[in-house]
Amino acid sequence: QVQLVESGGGLVQAGGSLRLSCAASGGTFSTYCMGWFRQAPGKEREFVSAITWSGSTTYYSDSVKGRFTISRDNAKNTVYLQMNSLKPEDTAIYYCAARRAFSAATRGREEKYDSWGQGTQVTVSS
């Protein structure tokens, strides 16, 4: 299975931006679809975004649509999450995840993802 390491989290004021990165190793990155999830304190982990193998198709939760952009660079084995217009409610630990088989219907289902990173903290102050 591929190993994943997130980076780029931090503290930012509301309205600011951050770009998260997730570096993959130990597998053929281009054969994995990638997802971002997040878990806020006291809440369950939730789907944020996903991108297919070549990056041709992307998906977003309603709460981040229009503010976040997922992308990938298969040459660098990295997936990114550009987060703009951040809100305090975006505060969470952000995780990237990988899966080989993909269907749009299950893009938000955690159990369908094979590998997970350790997470990176994003804190948005008001």
Secondary structure, DSSP 4 states (H G I P E B T S, - for coil): --EEEEE--EEEETT--EEEEEEEESS-GGG-EEEEEEE-TTS--EEEEEE-TTS--EEE-TTTTTTEEEEEETTTTEEEEEE-S--GGG-EEEEEEEESS--GGGTT-GGG--EE---EEEEEE-
